[in-house]
Amino acid sequence: MQLEIRPDPAEVGRARRWARSRLSGLGIGADEPLTETLVLLVSELVTNAVVHTGRPAVLRLSLPVKAPGRAADTAAGTTVATGTDMPDAAGPAGATGPSASATVRLEVADTSSRAPVPRCAGGESTGGRGLALVDCLADRWGWHPEGSGKSIWCELDRCSQSREGAALAYGGGLSAYEDFAFEVV
């Protein structure tokens, strides 16, 4: 499923609401750690695209489907990939239901071809930590060229245990990117 993002900072809030509603529609509760982490990641990546390119972007979510072969979502502007790439499965401790152990993938594509560049953000800086947060909170992340621009992606495994990365993101330890923050342009 995807959402077109206009180059307007107000789009960040709309993207968060959209992602929350898609998760809710799959039975993934608003109070689950996956939901809060994913919404934070949506906020960070969409903010980077809107602020640093000043051009439209596309937010994509690849979510597990409720039932194999589910038809495309008919909501305006969205499509759902069907098939076995995101199957329903039982998760840890015998959890059942939609996507109990699946991976959620988030991508934001923009029209800037510039790669993410590490930069130092001072302790008093009000920005420059977006991709450092992504690095700490996501199970995997990266970027690749797409058309005339790029796509930055991250993945969250629903069955992951508590995220050590969250503590790192909020100053509880050292990340691989200590003393660096990332700016996407």
HELIX and SHEET records of a PDB file:
HELIX    1   1 ALA A   10  GLY A   25  1                                  16    
HELIX    2   2 PRO A   33  THR A   53  1                                  21    
HELIX    3   3 PRO A   92  GLY A   94  5                                   3    
HELIX    4   4 GLY A  130  LEU A  137  1                                   8    
HELIX    5   5 GLU A  164  ALA A  169  1                                   6    
SHEET    1   A 5 GLN A   2  ILE A   5  0                                        
SHEET    2   A 5 ALA A  57  SER A  62 -1                                        
SHEET    3   A 5 THR A 103  ASP A 110 -1                                        
SHEET    4   A 5 GLY A 149  ASP A 157 -1                                        
SHEET    5   A 5 ARG A 140  GLU A 146 -1                                        
SHEET    1   B 2 VAL A 117  ARG A 119  0                                        
SHEET    2   B 2 ALA A 181  GLU A 183 -1                                        
END                                                                             
